[in-house]
Amino acid sequence: MSTKPRGPWRALVVWGLVAAVALVVADVVGSSHGGHRVSVQTGAAPPSESAAAPAPTAPATTRPTTTRTAPPTTLRRTTAAATAPTTPVTRAPSTTRAPVPATTVARAPATTVATAPAAPVATAAPACPVNAASQLASTGPAQQLITVEAGTAATTEATVALWQRVGRCWEPAGGPWPGHVGYNGFSAHHREGDGTTPIGLYGISSVFYGNDPNPGVNGSYHDLVCGDWWDEDSSSPEYNTFQHVACGQKPPFGGGSEALWTETSAYPSFALVEYNTGPIVAGAGSAIFLHADLGGGTNGCVSVPLGDLDQILRWLQPGLSPQIAMGPTPEINAY
C-alpha cells in the first residue's frame, strides 16, 4: 500500500511546510531590520476535516485512525510551538553621554614681585671747609656763631668773626674784625675783677641794651636811663643781673657795679654774653659784654669798632641760638 498521505493529511503537511518557510523568512527579515523578529501568526487552525472531502471508510485491515493521527498531532504541536510569537528583544536605547564641559582651570594672576629699588650708592659727603668755626669740637644747637680768638692767652688783641651754619658746615657770615679782650688776656678760671676774658663757649642773650637808639636788633632792646645798673657785687643777692634804682639814689649793692647810663662811649649798644648767668656763682665774674671798642684792653669784655658792633647786633637772631666762642685758638677748639 502507498504510504503517501491522502486527503486531509496532505493538506496538513503542506500547511506545516508553509509555516516553517514563513518562520525562516521572518527570521531573515527580522535580521535585516535591526534584529527584531517579524512575527507571523500561524495560529489559524488548519481547515477542518469536515471542509475537506468526506473521510473515507477505512478498510478493516487499515490501522486505527488514532494511530495515524498521532504524527499530525505532534507536528501541529511542534508547529504551534515554532510559530509562537517571538518576544521582541528590546534593546536599551544607547545612552548618549552628555558632554562634560571642559573645566577651565582658573589660573591665579601672575604675581608681580615688586623689586626694591636699588639702594643708592653711599657717597662720602664733601668735607667741610677748615676754618675757625669748623675746628670747634661741638657747638650744640647753634646756627650762628661768633669766634673771638687769639694766638695766645697773654694778649689783649683778638680776631672777631661771624659764622653761619649751612647744612652741617660753618660758612663765613661776617668779619674778620680786630677786637680787644681783657687787659690781662684770657683765662680758663676767670674771677670777679681779675681783668681777664673767660675762655669758653657761651650763649648770647636775646635782650640788648644801649644808650643810643636801637641799631636794629632782632631781640628786645632796653634804652638805658638814669638809675640803670649792673650789679657786680659778689655778695649781692642780685649779683650779675641788671638792676634799676631810682635816679640819684644810692644802690643797695656796691663793689665794682656799673652805672650803665654813664658809659656812653663803651655802651652805645651792647649784647650780654651769658657767662655765669645760670646758675650764678658768686665771685665767678659778671658783666661780660660785647660792646664798642675804646682802643685797648677791657675789664673782661670783648670790644669791636662801633660800626662792626652794630652789624653784629643786627645779624644776631635769637631764634637761631647764637653762641660766642672766646679764647686762644688751641683752647677754644676743645669746645
C-alpha positions as CSV (number, residue, x, y, z in Angstrom):
1,M,0.0,0.0,0.0
2,S,1.0,3.6,-0.7
3,T,2.2,5.4,2.4
4,K,1.7,8.9,1.0
5,P,-0.8,11.0,3.0
6,R,-4.1,11.5,1.4
7,G,-6.9,13.8,1.7
8,P,-6.8,16.0,4.8
9,W,-3.4,14.7,5.9
10,R,-1.8,16.0,2.8
11,A,-3.2,19.5,3.4
12,L,-1.9,19.3,7.0
13,V,1.6,18.5,5.8
14,V,1.6,21.3,3.3
15,W,0.4,23.8,5.9
16,G,3.2,22.8,8.2
17,L,5.8,23.3,5.5
18,V,4.4,26.7,4.7
19,A,4.5,27.7,8.3
20,A,8.1,26.6,8.5
21,V,9.1,28.6,5.5
22,A,7.3,31.6,7.0
23,L,9.3,31.3,10.1
24,V,12.6,31.3,8.2
25,V,11.5,34.3,6.1
26,A,10.5,36.1,9.3
27,D,14.0,35.5,10.8
28,V,15.7,36.8,7.7
29,V,13.5,39.9,7.6
30,G,14.0,40.5,11.3
31,S,17.7,40.3,11.0
32,S,17.6,42.9,8.2
33,H,15.6,45.3,10.5
34,G,18.0,45.6,13.3
35,G,17.5,42.2,14.8
36,H,13.7,42.4,15.6
37,R,11.8,39.4,14.5
38,V,8.6,39.8,12.5
39,S,6.1,37.5,14.0
40,V,4.0,35.5,11.5
41,Q,0.8,34.4,13.1
42,T,0.3,30.8,12.4
43,G,-2.2,30.2,15.0
44,A,-5.1,29.8,12.5
45,A,-6.4,26.4,12.6
46,P,-6.0,24.2,9.6
47,P,-9.0,23.6,7.5
48,S,-11.3,21.3,9.4
49,E,-11.8,17.8,8.2
50,S,-15.4,18.5,7.5
51,A,-14.4,21.1,5.0
52,A,-12.4,18.6,3.1
53,A,-13.6,15.6,1.2
54,P,-15.6,13.2,3.3
55,A,-13.5,10.9,5.3
56,P,-13.3,7.5,3.6
57,T,-14.3,4.4,5.2
58,A,-11.1,2.7,6.3
59,P,-11.0,-1.0,5.4
60,A,-10.8,-3.3,8.2
61,T,-7.2,-4.0,7.6
62,T,-6.1,-0.4,8.0
63,R,-4.5,0.9,11.2
64,P,-6.7,2.6,13.6
65,T,-7.2,6.3,12.9
66,T,-5.9,7.3,16.2
67,T,-2.6,5.7,15.3
68,R,-2.4,7.6,12.1
69,T,-3.4,10.9,13.5
70,A,-0.5,10.9,16.1
71,P,2.1,12.3,13.7
72,P,0.0,15.2,12.6
73,T,-0.8,16.0,16.2
74,T,2.8,16.0,17.0
75,L,3.5,18.1,14.0
76,R,0.7,20.5,15.0
77,R,2.2,21.0,18.4
78,T,5.6,21.5,17.0
79,T,4.3,23.9,14.5
80,A,2.4,25.8,17.2
81,A,5.5,26.0,19.3
82,A,7.6,27.1,16.3
83,T,5.1,29.7,15.3
84,A,4.6,31.2,18.8
85,P,5.1,34.9,18.5
86,T,8.6,35.8,19.1
87,T,9.1,38.2,22.0
88,P,10.9,41.2,20.5
89,V,14.2,41.9,22.3
90,T,14.0,45.4,23.4
91,R,17.4,46.8,23.4
92,A,18.1,49.6,25.8
93,P,18.5,52.8,24.0
94,S,22.1,53.8,23.6
95,T,22.9,56.2,26.3
96,T,24.4,59.3,24.9
97,R,26.6,60.7,27.5
98,A,26.2,64.4,28.0
99,P,29.5,66.0,27.1
100,V,31.3,67.1,30.2
101,P,32.1,70.7,29.9
102,A,35.7,71.3,29.8
103,T,36.8,72.5,33.2
104,T,38.6,75.8,32.9
105,V,41.3,75.9,35.5
106,A,41.4,79.4,36.8
107,R,45.0,80.4,37.0
108,A,46.0,82.8,39.6
109,P,47.1,86.0,38.1
110,A,50.8,86.3,37.8
111,T,52.2,87.9,40.9
112,T,54.3,90.8,40.1
113,V,57.1,90.8,42.6
114,A,57.9,94.4,43.5
115,T,61.6,94.8,43.2
116,A,63.0,97.1,45.7
117,P,64.8,99.9,44.1
118,A,68.5,99.6,44.3
119,A,69.8,101.4,47.3
120,P,71.7,104.4,46.2
121,V,75.4,104.0,46.5
122,A,76.5,105.9,49.5
123,T,78.9,108.6,48.6
124,A,81.1,110.3,51.1
125,A,79.8,113.8,52.0
126,P,82.1,116.5,50.9
127,A,84.4,117.7,53.7
128,C,83.5,120.9,55.4
129,P,85.9,123.8,54.8
130,V,88.5,124.2,57.5
131,N,88.0,127.4,59.4
132,A,87.9,128.7,63.0
133,A,84.3,127.6,63.5
134,S,84.7,124.1,62.0
135,Q,87.6,123.4,64.3
136,L,85.3,123.5,67.3
137,A,84.6,120.2,68.8
138,S,80.9,121.0,69.4
139,T,78.6,124.0,69.0
140,G,75.4,122.3,70.1
141,P,72.2,123.7,68.5
142,A,73.8,126.9,67.4
143,Q,73.1,128.1,63.9
144,Q,75.1,131.4,64.4
145,L,78.5,131.6,65.9
146,I,80.9,134.4,66.9
147,T,84.5,133.5,67.3
148,V,86.9,135.6,69.4
149,E,90.3,134.1,69.2
150,A,94.0,134.9,69.6
151,G,97.2,133.0,69.2
152,T,97.9,133.1,73.0
153,A,96.1,133.8,76.3
154,A,98.5,136.6,77.3
155,T,97.2,139.1,74.9
156,T,94.6,141.9,74.7
157,E,94.1,141.7,71.0
158,A,91.8,139.2,69.2
159,T,90.2,138.5,65.9
160,V,86.4,138.6,65.8
161,A,84.4,136.8,63.0
162,L,80.8,135.7,62.3
163,W,79.8,132.2,61.1
164,Q,76.5,130.8,59.8
165,R,75.7,127.1,59.8
166,V,74.8,125.8,56.3
167,G,73.9,122.1,56.5
168,R,76.5,120.5,58.7
169,C,79.2,123.0,57.8
170,W,80.0,126.5,59.1
171,E,80.4,129.2,56.5
172,P,81.7,132.8,57.0
173,A,79.0,135.4,57.7
174,G,81.0,138.5,58.6
175,G,84.4,139.8,59.5
176,P,87.1,139.1,60.5
177,W,87.4,142.3,62.5
178,P,90.1,143.4,65.1
179,G,88.9,143.4,68.7
180,H,90.1,143.6,72.3
181,V,89.7,141.4,75.3
182,G,90.6,141.7,79.0
183,Y,93.6,143.7,80.0
184,N,95.0,140.5,81.4
185,G,94.2,138.4,78.4
186,F,92.2,135.2,78.5
187,S,91.6,132.9,81.5
188,A,90.0,129.5,82.0
189,H,89.4,130.4,85.6
190,H,88.0,133.9,85.4
191,R,87.2,135.6,88.7
192,E,85.4,138.9,89.5
193,G,87.7,141.9,88.8
194,D,90.7,139.9,87.6
195,G,90.8,141.7,84.2
196,T,90.6,138.5,82.1
197,T,88.1,137.3,79.5
198,P,86.7,133.9,80.3
199,I,87.6,131.1,77.9
200,G,84.8,129.0,76.6
201,L,81.6,128.7,74.5
202,Y,78.6,130.7,75.7
203,G,75.2,131.8,74.6
204,I,74.1,135.4,73.8
205,S,71.1,136.9,75.5
206,S,68.0,138.0,73.5
207,V,67.9,141.3,75.4
208,F,70.1,144.1,74.2
209,Y,70.9,147.4,75.9
210,G,72.2,150.8,74.8
211,N,72.4,154.5,75.4
212,D,71.9,155.1,71.7
213,P,68.7,154.3,69.7
214,N,68.1,150.7,68.8
215,P,70.5,149.9,65.9
216,G,68.0,147.3,64.6
217,V,68.4,144.3,66.8
218,N,66.1,141.3,66.4
219,G,65.5,140.8,70.1
220,S,64.4,143.2,72.9
221,Y,66.2,146.5,73.2
222,H,66.4,148.3,76.5
223,D,67.2,152.1,76.3
224,L,69.4,152.9,79.2
225,V,68.3,155.7,81.6
226,C,69.4,157.2,84.8
227,G,69.4,154.6,87.6
228,D,70.2,151.6,85.3
229,W,72.9,149.5,86.9
230,W,74.6,146.2,86.5
231,D,75.1,144.5,89.9
232,E,78.7,143.3,90.1
233,D,78.8,142.9,93.9
234,S,79.7,139.2,94.6
235,S,77.9,139.4,97.9
236,S,74.6,140.8,96.5
237,P,71.6,138.5,96.0
238,E,71.2,140.2,92.6
239,Y,74.8,139.5,91.6
240,N,75.4,139.6,87.8
241,T,72.0,141.0,86.9
242,F,70.5,144.2,85.5
243,Q,69.0,146.4,88.2
244,H,67.2,149.8,88.1
245,V,67.4,152.1,91.0
246,A,65.7,155.5,91.3
247,C,67.8,158.1,89.6
248,G,70.1,159.8,92.1
249,Q,69.5,157.1,94.7
250,K,72.5,155.0,96.0
251,P,72.0,151.4,95.1
252,P,71.9,148.7,97.8
253,F,74.8,146.9,96.2
254,G,78.4,148.1,95.9
255,G,81.6,146.6,94.6
256,G,82.5,147.4,91.0
257,S,78.9,147.8,89.9
258,E,78.5,149.9,86.8
259,A,76.2,152.8,86.2
260,L,75.3,151.8,82.6
261,W,73.7,155.1,81.6
262,T,77.0,156.9,82.2
263,E,79.1,154.7,79.9
264,T,78.0,156.3,76.7
265,S,81.2,155.6,74.7
266,A,81.6,152.0,75.6
267,Y,77.8,151.2,75.7
268,P,76.1,153.0,72.8
269,S,74.6,149.5,72.5
270,F,75.8,146.1,73.6
271,A,75.0,142.4,73.9
272,L,75.2,140.3,77.0
273,V,77.4,137.2,76.9
274,E,75.7,134.5,79.0
275,Y,78.7,133.8,81.2
276,N,77.8,132.9,84.8
277,T,74.2,133.6,84.3
278,G,72.6,130.2,85.2
279,P,73.3,129.2,87.8
280,I,75.0,132.3,89.0
281,V,78.1,131.6,91.1
282,A,79.2,134.4,93.5
283,G,82.6,135.8,92.6
284,A,82.9,133.8,89.3
285,G,82.7,137.0,87.3
286,S,80.0,139.3,85.9
287,A,79.1,141.9,83.3
288,I,80.8,140.2,80.3
289,F,79.5,142.2,77.3
290,L,80.1,142.6,73.6
291,H,80.4,146.4,73.2
292,A,82.1,149.2,71.4
293,D,85.9,149.3,71.3
294,L,87.8,152.0,73.1
295,G,91.2,151.2,71.6
296,G,92.6,148.9,74.4
297,G,92.1,146.1,76.8
298,T,88.8,145.8,78.7
299,N,87.8,144.7,82.2
300,G,87.0,141.3,80.7
301,C,84.5,142.1,77.9
302,V,85.0,141.8,74.1
303,S,85.1,145.0,72.2
304,V,84.9,145.8,68.4
305,P,84.7,149.0,66.4
306,L,81.3,150.6,66.7
307,G,80.4,150.1,63.0
308,D,81.2,146.4,63.2
309,L,79.4,146.2,66.5
310,D,76.2,147.5,65.0
311,Q,76.5,145.0,62.1
312,I,76.9,142.1,64.6
313,L,73.9,143.2,66.7
314,R,71.7,143.4,63.6
315,W,72.9,140.0,62.4
316,L,72.2,138.1,65.6
317,Q,68.9,136.1,65.5
318,P,67.9,134.8,69.0
319,G,65.8,132.1,67.3
320,L,69.0,130.6,65.8
321,S,70.6,130.0,69.2
322,P,73.7,132.2,68.6
323,Q,76.8,131.4,70.6
324,I,80.2,133.0,71.1
325,A,83.5,131.1,71.5
326,M,86.3,133.0,73.2
327,G,89.9,132.1,73.9
328,P,93.2,131.2,72.4
329,T,92.8,129.1,69.2
330,P,94.2,125.8,70.7
331,E,91.9,126.0,73.7
332,I,88.6,127.0,72.1
333,N,89.0,124.2,69.6
334,A,88.2,121.9,72.6
335,Y,84.7,123.3,72.9
